Amino acid sequence: MNKSFRFILPVLLVFVLLIAVLFIFRNLLEEKGFDFNLLLIANIFLLLLQLISFAMQQKALTNKNPNVFVRAIMGGMLLKMFGCVALVLIYTLMSGDAFNKRSVFLAMLLYLVYLGAEVISISRLNKQKDG
């Protein structure tokens, strides 16, 4: 198995599990007032942000200067924060009066789940001698 893929695997597993949970509980989520489409888009968007952030961090691990890795972590965090803010703003403008706070808060919870998977992946990658 490719070394890079092995460390992306937790993030991909989180994505697949969340997609499965969203589709299994779609009717229940819609009955409780959640916007299924927003949650699906947020899940895909968070996966893309995580993969970009992971690529930045993996490249930084090969540099001998430890400050490069710290900058990559901070850059990834800023990318995800501004990306999430942009997604919420776009959703706010597009939804108008149909804005769904519950779905936005659940999407924020999805962000924390992805963050946990990313921390696990990067910690494993950082423990290796050659990064």
Residue frames as a rotation matrix with the C-alpha (Angstrom) as fourth column:
MET 1
0.585 0.811 0.000 0.00
0.811 -0.585 0.000 0.00
0.000 0.000 -1.000 0.00
ASN 2
0.037 -0.535 0.844 1.27
0.436 -0.751 -0.496 3.47
0.899 0.386 0.205 -0.86
LYS 3
-0.620 -0.388 -0.682 2.72
0.771 -0.135 -0.623 5.25
0.149 -0.912 0.383 2.18
SER 4
-0.951 0.278 0.137 0.71
-0.283 -0.959 -0.016 8.44
0.127 -0.054 0.990 1.56
PHE 5
-0.201 0.937 -0.285 -2.53
-0.368 0.197 0.909 6.55
0.908 0.287 0.306 1.09
ARG 6
-0.217 0.057 -0.975 -2.04
0.697 0.708 -0.114 4.73
0.683 -0.704 -0.193 4.38
PHE 7
-0.817 -0.154 -0.555 -2.06
0.536 -0.554 -0.636 8.03
-0.210 -0.818 0.536 6.24
ILE 8
-0.780 0.624 -0.051 -5.01
-0.587 -0.701 0.405 9.47
0.217 0.346 0.913 4.32
LEU 9
-0.635 0.510 -0.581 -7.00
0.245 0.845 0.475 6.33
0.733 0.159 -0.661 5.06
PRO 10
-0.636 0.453 -0.625 -8.50
0.710 0.026 -0.704 7.56
-0.303 -0.891 -0.338 8.39
VAL 11
-0.649 0.394 -0.651 -9.85
-0.370 -0.911 -0.183 10.69
-0.665 0.122 0.737 6.68
LEU 12
-0.680 0.388 -0.623 -11.26
-0.589 0.216 0.778 8.63
0.437 0.896 0.082 3.81
LEU 13
-0.699 0.430 -0.571 -12.85
0.563 0.823 -0.070 6.19
0.440 -0.371 -0.818 6.27
VAL 14
-0.647 0.469 -0.601 -14.47
0.318 -0.550 -0.772 9.09
-0.693 -0.691 0.207 8.11
PHE 15
-0.673 0.374 -0.638 -15.82
-0.697 -0.610 0.377 10.38
-0.248 0.699 0.671 4.79
VAL 16
-0.671 0.401 -0.623 -17.27
-0.191 0.719 0.668 7.01
0.716 0.568 -0.406 3.78
LEU 17
-0.680 0.416 -0.604 -18.79
0.729 0.475 -0.494 6.43
0.081 -0.775 -0.626 7.23
LEU 18
-0.654 0.438 -0.617 -20.35
-0.001 -0.815 -0.579 9.90
-0.756 -0.378 0.534 7.32
ILE 19
-0.673 0.423 -0.607 -21.79
-0.719 -0.184 0.670 9.48
0.171 0.887 0.428 3.83
ALA 20
-0.664 0.415 -0.622 -23.26
0.255 0.908 0.332 6.12
0.703 0.062 -0.709 4.86
VAL 21
-0.668 0.409 -0.622 -24.72
0.663 -0.054 -0.747 7.57
-0.339 -0.911 -0.235 8.07
LEU 22
-0.710 0.400 -0.579 -26.20
-0.431 -0.898 -0.091 10.52
-0.557 0.185 0.810 6.19
PHE 23
-0.585 0.502 -0.637 -27.91
-0.627 0.218 0.748 8.27
0.514 0.837 0.187 3.66
ILE 24
-0.682 0.337 -0.649 -29.07
0.510 0.855 -0.092 5.71
0.524 -0.394 -0.755 6.24
PHE 25
-0.382 0.510 -0.770 -30.59
0.800 -0.235 -0.552 8.39
-0.463 -0.827 -0.318 8.47
ARG 26
-0.929 -0.013 0.369 -31.69
0.255 -0.744 0.617 10.74
0.267 0.668 0.695 5.68
ASN 27
-0.074 0.990 0.119 -35.41
0.364 -0.085 0.928 10.48
0.929 0.112 -0.354 6.46
LEU 28
0.362 0.162 -0.918 -34.82
0.930 0.012 0.368 10.91
0.070 -0.987 -0.146 10.18
LEU 29
-0.640 -0.673 -0.371 -32.59
0.674 -0.724 0.149 13.95
-0.368 -0.155 0.917 9.61
GLU 30
-0.805 0.382 0.453 -35.17
0.129 -0.634 0.763 15.56
0.578 0.673 0.461 7.34
GLU 31
0.229 0.912 -0.340 -37.96
0.604 0.141 0.784 14.84
0.763 -0.385 -0.519 9.85
LYS 32
0.222 -0.242 -0.944 -35.90
0.931 -0.235 0.279 16.54
-0.289 -0.941 0.174 12.56
GLY 33
0.914 0.292 -0.281 -35.48
0.211 -0.935 -0.287 19.60
-0.346 0.203 -0.916 10.34
PHE 34
-0.040 -0.990 -0.139 -31.94
0.053 -0.141 0.989 19.14
-0.998 0.032 0.058 9.02
ASP 35
0.657 0.136 -0.742 -30.99
-0.684 -0.309 -0.661 20.10
-0.319 0.941 -0.110 5.47
PHE 36
0.671 -0.354 0.652 -29.66
0.292 0.934 0.208 16.86
-0.682 0.051 0.730 3.97
ASN 37
0.764 -0.368 0.529 -28.14
0.529 -0.110 -0.841 18.56
0.368 0.923 0.111 0.91
LEU 38
0.649 -0.545 0.530 -26.16
-0.609 -0.790 -0.066 21.01
0.455 -0.280 -0.845 3.06
LEU 39
0.551 -0.433 0.714 -24.78
-0.533 0.476 0.700 18.16
-0.642 -0.766 0.031 5.16
LEU 40
0.710 -0.265 0.652 -23.80
0.567 0.764 -0.308 16.21
-0.417 0.589 0.693 2.06
ILE 41
0.723 -0.439 0.534 -22.08
0.208 -0.598 -0.774 19.24
0.659 0.670 -0.341 0.48
ALA 42
0.634 -0.489 0.599 -20.35
-0.765 -0.510 0.393 20.07
0.113 -0.708 -0.697 3.77
ASN 43
0.657 -0.377 0.653 -19.04
-0.057 0.838 0.542 16.51
-0.752 -0.393 0.529 4.05
ILE 44
0.662 -0.404 0.631 -17.59
0.748 0.311 -0.586 16.57
0.040 0.860 0.508 0.53
PHE 45
0.702 -0.367 0.610 -16.18
-0.128 -0.908 -0.399 20.08
0.701 0.202 -0.684 1.03
LEU 46
0.678 -0.443 0.586 -14.52
-0.684 -0.089 0.724 19.09
-0.269 -0.892 -0.364 4.31
LEU 47
0.673 -0.455 0.584 -12.94
0.444 0.879 0.173 16.05
-0.592 0.143 0.793 2.66
LEU 48
0.631 -0.433 0.644 -11.45
0.589 -0.272 -0.761 18.25
0.505 0.859 0.084 -0.06
LEU 49
0.670 -0.378 0.639 -10.13
-0.540 -0.839 0.070 20.74
0.509 -0.392 -0.766 2.49
GLN 50
0.720 -0.394 0.570 -8.61
-0.363 0.486 0.795 17.93
-0.591 -0.780 0.207 4.55
LEU 51
0.668 -0.470 0.578 -6.88
0.692 0.679 -0.247 16.44
-0.276 0.565 0.778 1.54
ILE 52
0.598 -0.448 0.664 -5.40
0.203 -0.717 -0.666 19.80
0.775 0.533 -0.338 0.53
SER 53
0.664 -0.315 0.678 -4.29
-0.728 -0.478 0.491 20.47
0.169 -0.820 -0.547 4.09
PHE 54
0.768 -0.365 0.526 -2.80
0.026 0.839 0.544 16.98
-0.640 -0.404 0.654 4.38
ALA 55
0.665 -0.532 0.524 -0.83
0.702 0.205 -0.682 17.45
0.256 0.821 0.510 1.16
MET 56
0.570 -0.442 0.693 0.60
-0.313 -0.896 -0.314 20.71
0.760 -0.038 -0.649 2.50
GLN 57
0.644 -0.275 0.714 1.57
-0.733 0.042 0.678 19.10
-0.217 -0.960 -0.175 5.80
GLN 58
0.807 -0.355 0.473 3.07
0.357 0.930 0.088 15.99
-0.471 0.098 0.877 4.21
LYS 59
0.598 -0.604 0.526 5.24
0.466 -0.272 -0.842 18.13
0.652 0.749 0.119 1.95
ALA 60
0.536 -0.363 0.762 6.35
-0.616 -0.785 0.059 20.21
0.577 -0.501 -0.644 4.94
LEU 61
0.874 -0.181 0.452 7.42
-0.270 0.593 0.759 17.10
-0.405 -0.785 0.469 6.86
THR 62
0.697 -0.643 0.316 10.13
0.712 0.571 -0.409 16.42
0.083 0.511 0.856 4.30
ASN 63
0.492 -0.513 0.703 11.76
-0.101 -0.836 -0.539 19.80
0.865 0.194 -0.463 5.00
LYS 64
-0.217 -0.691 -0.689 14.59
0.700 0.382 -0.603 19.85
0.680 -0.613 0.401 7.54
ASN 65
-0.883 -0.053 0.466 13.37
-0.196 -0.860 -0.471 23.12
0.426 -0.508 0.749 9.04
PRO 66
-0.673 0.653 -0.346 10.69
0.737 0.557 -0.383 22.35
-0.057 -0.513 -0.856 11.69
ASN 67
-0.588 0.456 -0.668 9.18
-0.091 -0.858 -0.506 25.80
-0.804 -0.237 0.546 11.24
VAL 68
-0.808 0.286 -0.515 7.98
-0.550 -0.054 0.834 24.79
0.210 0.957 0.200 7.78
PHE 69
-0.666 0.582 -0.468 5.78
0.526 0.810 0.259 22.10
0.529 -0.074 -0.845 9.32
VAL 70
-0.504 0.478 -0.720 4.33
0.624 -0.375 -0.685 24.56
-0.597 -0.795 -0.109 11.84
ARG 71
-0.673 0.234 -0.701 3.57
-0.495 -0.848 0.192 27.00
-0.550 0.476 0.686 9.02
ALA 72
-0.811 0.386 -0.439 1.91
-0.215 0.502 0.838 24.21
0.544 0.774 -0.324 7.05
ILE 73
-0.574 0.612 -0.544 -0.26
0.816 0.485 -0.315 23.32
0.071 -0.624 -0.778 10.05
MET 74
-0.449 0.374 -0.812 -1.25
0.243 -0.823 -0.514 26.96
-0.860 -0.428 0.278 10.51
GLY 75
-0.787 0.119 -0.606 -1.84
-0.587 -0.450 0.673 27.41
-0.192 0.885 0.424 6.78
GLY 76
-0.780 0.517 -0.353 -4.04
0.257 0.779 0.572 24.34
0.571 0.355 -0.740 6.67
MET 77
-0.462 0.608 -0.646 -6.00
0.809 -0.009 -0.587 25.58
-0.362 -0.794 -0.488 9.65
LEU 78
-0.532 0.231 -0.815 -6.52
-0.219 -0.967 -0.131 28.98
-0.818 0.109 0.565 8.03
LEU 79
-0.889 0.190 -0.417 -7.53
-0.391 0.160 0.906 27.34
0.239 0.969 -0.067 4.75
LYS 80
-0.628 0.671 -0.393 -10.14
0.656 0.729 0.197 25.23
0.419 -0.134 -0.898 6.53
MET 81
-0.433 0.466 -0.772 -11.43
0.596 -0.494 -0.633 28.13
-0.676 -0.734 -0.064 8.63
PHE 82
-0.581 0.188 -0.792 -11.83
-0.490 -0.857 0.157 30.51
-0.649 0.479 0.590 5.71
GLY 83
-0.898 0.270 -0.348 -13.22
-0.165 0.527 0.834 27.72
0.408 0.806 -0.429 3.54
CYS 84
-0.537 0.719 -0.441 -15.86
0.840 0.502 -0.206 26.91
0.073 -0.481 -0.873 6.15
VAL 85
-0.394 0.369 -0.842 -16.72
0.227 -0.849 -0.478 30.59
-0.891 -0.379 0.250 6.62
ALA 86
-0.788 0.067 -0.612 -17.05
-0.579 -0.422 0.698 30.99
-0.212 0.904 0.371 2.85
LEU 87
-0.818 0.505 -0.276 -19.31
0.289 0.775 0.562 27.93
0.498 0.379 -0.780 2.64
VAL 88
-0.376 0.697 -0.611 -21.54
0.839 -0.025 -0.544 29.25
-0.394 -0.717 -0.575 5.43
LEU 89
-0.488 0.166 -0.857 -21.74
-0.196 -0.978 -0.078 32.67
-0.851 0.129 0.509 3.77
ILE 90
-0.888 0.168 -0.427 -22.63
-0.412 0.119 0.903 31.11
0.203 0.979 -0.037 0.42
TYR 91
-0.651 0.675 -0.349 -25.27
0.680 0.722 0.128 28.97
0.338 -0.154 -0.929 2.10
THR 92
-0.402 0.489 -0.774 -26.66
0.541 -0.555 -0.632 32.00
-0.738 -0.673 -0.041 3.93
LEU 93
-0.622 0.120 -0.774 -26.96
-0.521 -0.801 0.294 34.00
-0.585 0.586 0.561 0.73
MET 94
-0.847 0.258 -0.464 -28.45
-0.311 0.467 0.828 31.14
0.430 0.846 -0.315 -1.26
SER 95
-0.677 0.589 -0.441 -30.91
0.698 0.704 -0.132 29.90
0.233 -0.397 -0.888 1.37
GLY 96
-0.470 0.501 0.727 -32.44
-0.191 -0.861 0.470 33.25
0.862 0.082 0.501 2.31
ASP 97
0.012 0.587 0.809 -35.27
-0.961 -0.218 0.172 32.67
0.277 -0.779 0.562 4.77
ALA 98
0.847 0.324 -0.421 -34.79
-0.271 0.945 0.182 28.89
0.457 -0.040 0.889 4.63
PHE 99
-0.169 -0.972 0.166 -31.49
-0.647 -0.018 -0.762 29.13
0.744 -0.236 -0.626 6.57
ASN 100
0.777 0.417 -0.471 -31.11
-0.028 0.771 0.636 26.05
0.628 -0.482 0.611 8.75
LYS 101
0.287 -0.678 0.677 -29.04
-0.912 -0.410 -0.024 26.64
0.294 -0.610 -0.736 11.90
ARG 102
0.651 0.016 0.759 -29.23
-0.446 0.817 0.364 23.00
-0.615 -0.576 0.539 12.97
SER 103
0.911 -0.292 0.290 -27.58
0.412 0.629 -0.659 21.83
0.010 0.720 0.694 9.77
VAL 104
0.505 -0.761 0.408 -24.83
-0.311 -0.602 -0.736 24.44
0.805 0.244 -0.541 10.03
PHE 105
0.276 -0.387 0.880 -24.05
-0.957 -0.026 0.289 23.36
-0.089 -0.922 -0.378 13.59
LEU 106
0.780 0.007 0.626 -24.05
-0.045 0.998 0.045 19.70
-0.624 -0.063 0.779 12.57
ALA 107
0.822 -0.537 0.192 -21.66
0.261 0.054 -0.964 20.58
0.507 0.842 0.185 9.73
MET 108
0.310 -0.716 0.625 -19.40
-0.791 -0.559 -0.247 22.21
0.527 -0.418 -0.740 12.35
LEU 109
0.488 -0.084 0.869 -19.49
-0.616 0.672 0.411 18.94
-0.619 -0.736 0.276 14.26
LEU 110
0.941 -0.175 0.291 -18.45
0.326 0.706 -0.629 17.15
-0.095 0.687 0.721 11.07
TYR 111
0.569 -0.770 0.289 -15.48
-0.358 -0.548 -0.756 19.52
0.740 0.326 -0.588 10.92
LEU 112
0.226 -0.469 0.854 -14.40
-0.967 0.001 0.256 18.36
-0.120 -0.883 -0.453 14.39
VAL 113
0.758 0.076 0.647 -14.68
-0.083 0.996 -0.021 14.72
-0.646 -0.038 0.762 13.33
TYR 114
0.856 -0.470 0.215 -12.45
0.306 0.126 -0.944 15.39
0.416 0.874 0.251 10.32
LEU 115
0.423 -0.711 0.562 -10.04
-0.730 -0.635 -0.254 17.31
0.537 -0.302 -0.788 12.52
GLY 116
0.457 -0.199 0.867 -9.69
-0.672 0.562 0.482 14.29
-0.583 -0.803 0.123 14.81
ALA 117
0.858 -0.123 0.498 -8.98
0.364 0.831 -0.421 12.01
-0.362 0.543 0.758 11.84
GLU 118
0.729 -0.617 0.299 -6.41
-0.022 -0.456 -0.889 14.48
0.685 0.641 -0.346 10.52
VAL 119
0.387 -0.588 0.711 -4.62
-0.917 -0.325 0.230 14.69
0.095 -0.741 -0.665 13.86
ILE 120
0.620 -0.129 0.774 -4.39
-0.188 0.933 0.306 10.91
-0.762 -0.335 0.554 14.01
SER 121
0.881 -0.249 0.403 -2.99
0.472 0.382 -0.795 10.76
0.044 0.890 0.453 10.46
ILE 122
0.588 -0.680 0.438 -0.45
-0.313 -0.691 -0.652 13.54
0.746 0.247 -0.619 10.91
SER 123
0.486 -0.407 0.773 0.68
-0.829 0.064 0.555 12.13
-0.276 -0.911 -0.306 14.27
ARG 124
0.732 -0.196 0.653 1.39
0.223 0.974 0.043 8.78
-0.644 0.114 0.756 12.64
LEU 125
0.796 -0.412 0.443 3.22
0.434 -0.123 -0.893 10.47
0.422 0.903 0.081 9.79
ASN 126
0.578 -0.558 0.595 5.27
-0.626 -0.771 -0.115 12.64
0.523 -0.306 -0.795 12.15
LYS 127
0.675 -0.294 0.676 6.39
-0.484 0.515 0.707 9.57
-0.557 -0.805 0.206 14.18
GLN 128
0.859 -0.384 0.340 8.16
0.512 0.677 -0.529 8.15
-0.027 0.628 0.778 11.15
LYS 129
0.130 -0.924 -0.359 11.86
0.582 -0.222 0.783 8.82
-0.803 -0.310 0.509 10.95
ASP 130
-0.777 -0.515 0.362 11.82
0.567 -0.322 0.758 10.02
-0.274 0.794 0.542 7.33
GLY 131
-0.470 0.680 -0.562 8.39
-0.411 -0.732 -0.543 11.75
-0.781 -0.024 0.624 7.41
